[in-house]
Amino acid sequence: MLIKEAEFIKSSEKLSGCPKPIYPEYAFFGRSNVGKSSLINMLTGRKSLAKTSSTPGKTRLINHFLINRSWYLADLPGFGYAKISKTTREKWEKLIKNYLLKRQNLINLFFLIDIRHKPLENDLAYLIWLGENHIPFTIVFTKIDKLSKGEVSKSITLYSNTLSESWDPLPQIIKTSSTNKLGKDEILQIIEDNNKLYREQLLSGPE
């Protein structure tokens, strides 16, 4: 897939404020400072489509972008950011889970994990919740370039062993680096394949 157009549509503080669900949608989500904005910019080939910051918690609303005038990219607020109030943290979590459960055109969630960290309780809890609620997702390891090949292999093995305690088969995993564009083609291929299925289902109509 070649991304020719990427347009910011709007920011929403609740589900009802999101754009009309007229296109297939793909959401990006993960812990604060996981490299989500950098990954989105890498995928779209735009340097500042999603606002990057060295300060975690920059994304506080659901940001929608229209890609190639044919599908939505949704940038979700991160979680695990300590320097916010409990009330704000609970508000973000409610917003995210309400979106994930009720956004009718959501095709897939790309769940981002920093490859440099050991399996974290919050990440694992979210993955289990996604599975329990039958929300399609792909695990995306970020910042692969920050580790050696041996360290990357060791980290993914650790994650796979941990996930195997709850998952069989294991969720799909993609390794990415916003620096060298690793994983870009794989993610865009997933989107392209799903968009094709979405169009075919629309043409076939209800059974």
C-alpha positions as CSV (number, residue, x, y, z in Angstrom):
1,M,0.0,0.0,0.0
2,L,1.2,3.5,-0.9
3,I,-0.1,6.3,1.3
4,K,-0.7,9.3,-0.9
5,E,-3.0,11.3,1.3
6,A,-3.1,11.6,5.1
7,E,-5.5,14.2,6.5
8,F,-6.2,15.1,10.2
9,I,-10.0,15.0,10.7
10,K,-10.7,15.8,14.3
11,S,-10.0,15.1,18.0
12,S,-12.7,13.6,20.2
13,E,-13.1,13.4,23.9
14,K,-15.9,10.8,23.7
15,L,-17.1,8.1,21.3
16,S,-20.1,10.1,20.1
17,G,-17.7,12.8,18.9
18,C,-15.8,10.5,16.6
19,P,-16.2,10.8,12.8
20,K,-19.1,8.9,11.3
21,P,-18.1,5.2,10.9
22,I,-18.3,5.3,7.1
23,Y,-14.7,3.9,6.5
24,P,-12.8,0.9,8.0
25,E,-10.8,2.0,11.0
26,Y,-7.5,1.0,12.5
27,A,-6.4,2.2,16.0
28,F,-3.0,2.5,17.5
29,F,-2.6,2.2,21.3
30,G,0.0,1.5,23.9
31,R,1.7,2.8,27.1
32,S,2.7,6.4,27.2
33,N,6.0,7.1,25.5
34,V,5.9,3.8,23.6
35,G,6.7,5.6,20.3
36,K,3.2,5.7,18.9
37,S,3.3,9.1,17.2
38,S,6.7,8.3,15.7
39,L,5.3,5.0,14.3
40,I,2.2,6.7,12.8
41,N,4.4,9.3,11.2
42,M,6.7,6.6,9.8
43,L,3.7,4.6,8.4
44,T,2.2,7.6,6.7
45,G,5.4,9.2,5.5
46,R,4.6,12.4,7.3
47,K,7.1,14.0,9.7
48,S,4.5,15.6,12.0
49,L,1.1,14.1,11.2
50,A,0.9,12.9,14.8
51,K,2.5,15.2,17.3
52,T,5.5,13.7,19.0
53,S,6.9,14.7,22.4
54,S,9.5,13.7,24.8
55,T,6.9,14.1,27.5
56,P,4.6,11.1,28.0
57,G,0.8,11.7,27.9
58,K,0.8,14.0,24.9
59,T,-2.2,12.4,23.3
60,R,-5.2,13.0,25.5
61,L,-8.0,12.6,23.0
62,I,-8.9,10.2,20.2
63,N,-7.3,11.7,17.1
64,H,-8.7,10.6,13.7
65,F,-6.9,10.8,10.4
66,L,-8.3,10.0,7.0
67,I,-5.9,8.0,4.9
68,N,-6.1,7.9,1.1
69,R,-9.7,9.0,1.4
70,S,-10.6,5.4,2.2
71,W,-9.8,4.5,5.8
72,Y,-9.4,6.0,9.2
73,L,-6.4,5.8,11.4
74,A,-7.2,6.4,15.1
75,D,-4.5,7.6,17.5
76,L,-5.7,6.7,21.0
77,P,-4.5,8.2,24.3
78,G,-1.7,6.2,26.0
79,F,-2.0,4.5,29.4
80,G,0.4,4.1,32.4
81,Y,1.3,7.8,32.6
82,A,1.9,8.4,36.3
83,K,1.9,12.2,36.3
84,I,-1.9,12.7,35.9
85,S,-4.6,12.5,38.5
86,K,-6.5,9.3,39.3
87,T,-9.7,11.0,38.0
88,T,-8.1,11.9,34.6
89,R,-6.5,8.4,34.3
90,E,-9.9,6.8,34.9
91,K,-11.5,9.1,32.4
92,W,-9.0,8.1,29.7
93,E,-9.5,4.4,30.5
94,K,-13.3,4.8,30.2
95,L,-12.9,6.6,26.9
96,I,-10.6,4.0,25.5
97,K,-12.6,0.9,26.5
98,N,-15.8,2.5,25.4
99,Y,-14.3,3.2,22.0
100,L,-12.8,-0.3,21.7
101,L,-16.1,-2.0,22.6
102,K,-18.5,0.1,20.6
103,R,-16.7,1.6,17.6
104,Q,-18.6,-0.4,15.0
105,N,-16.1,0.2,12.1
106,L,-13.0,-0.7,14.1
107,I,-11.2,-3.5,12.1
108,N,-8.0,-3.9,14.1
109,L,-6.1,-2.5,17.0
110,F,-2.4,-2.2,16.8
111,F,-1.2,-2.7,20.4
112,L,2.3,-1.1,20.8
113,I,4.9,-2.5,23.3
114,D,8.4,-1.1,23.8
115,I,10.7,-4.0,23.1
116,R,13.2,-2.8,25.7
117,H,10.9,-3.6,28.6
118,K,10.1,-6.9,30.2
119,P,6.4,-8.0,30.1
120,L,4.5,-5.4,32.2
121,E,1.4,-6.2,34.2
122,N,-0.7,-3.4,32.5
123,D,0.2,-4.5,29.0
124,L,-0.6,-8.1,29.8
125,A,-3.9,-7.2,31.5
126,Y,-5.0,-5.1,28.5
127,L,-4.1,-7.9,26.1
128,I,-6.2,-10.4,28.1
129,W,-9.1,-7.9,28.2
130,L,-8.9,-7.5,24.4
131,G,-9.1,-11.3,24.0
132,E,-12.0,-11.6,26.4
133,N,-13.9,-9.0,24.5
134,H,-13.1,-10.4,21.1
135,I,-11.4,-7.3,19.8
136,P,-9.0,-8.1,16.9
137,F,-5.5,-6.9,17.6
138,T,-1.9,-7.1,16.5
139,I,1.1,-6.8,18.9
140,V,3.6,-4.2,17.6
141,F,7.0,-4.1,19.2
142,T,8.5,-0.7,18.9
143,K,12.1,0.7,19.1
144,I,13.7,-2.5,17.7
145,D,16.7,-0.4,16.7
146,K,17.5,0.3,20.3
147,L,18.6,-3.3,21.0
148,S,21.0,-5.8,19.4
149,K,19.6,-8.7,17.4
150,G,20.3,-11.0,20.3
151,E,18.5,-8.8,22.8
152,V,15.5,-8.5,20.5
153,S,15.3,-12.3,20.1
154,K,15.6,-12.7,23.9
155,S,12.9,-10.1,24.6
156,I,10.4,-11.6,22.1
157,T,11.1,-15.1,23.5
158,L,10.3,-13.9,27.0
159,Y,7.1,-12.2,25.8
160,S,6.1,-15.3,23.8
161,N,6.6,-17.6,26.8
162,T,4.6,-15.2,29.0
163,L,1.8,-14.8,26.5
164,S,1.6,-18.6,25.9
165,E,0.3,-18.9,29.5
166,S,-2.9,-17.3,28.3
167,W,-2.9,-17.6,24.5
168,D,-3.0,-20.5,22.1
169,P,-2.2,-19.7,19.4
170,L,-0.2,-16.6,20.2
171,P,-1.3,-13.2,18.9
172,Q,0.3,-11.9,15.7
173,I,3.5,-10.0,16.4
174,I,5.3,-7.4,14.3
175,K,8.7,-5.9,15.0
176,T,9.0,-2.2,14.1
177,S,11.5,0.7,14.2
178,S,10.4,4.3,13.3
179,T,14.1,5.0,12.6
180,N,14.7,2.5,9.8
181,K,11.0,1.9,8.8
182,L,11.1,-1.8,9.9
183,G,7.6,-3.2,10.0
184,K,6.0,-0.6,7.8
185,D,5.2,-2.9,4.9
186,E,3.8,-5.6,7.3
187,I,1.4,-3.2,9.0
188,L,0.2,-1.6,5.8
189,Q,-0.3,-5.0,4.3
190,I,-2.5,-6.0,7.1
191,I,-4.6,-2.9,6.6
192,E,-4.7,-3.3,2.8
193,D,-5.9,-7.0,3.2
194,N,-8.6,-6.0,5.7
195,N,-9.7,-3.1,3.5
196,K,-10.2,-5.5,0.6
197,L,-12.3,-7.9,2.8
198,Y,-14.3,-4.9,4.1
199,R,-15.1,-3.8,0.5
200,E,-16.0,-7.3,-0.5
201,Q,-18.4,-7.6,2.4
202,L,-20.0,-4.3,1.5
203,L,-20.5,-5.5,-2.1
204,S,-22.0,-8.8,-1.0
205,G,-24.4,-7.1,1.4
206,P,-26.1,-8.8,4.4
207,E,-26.5,-12.5,4.3
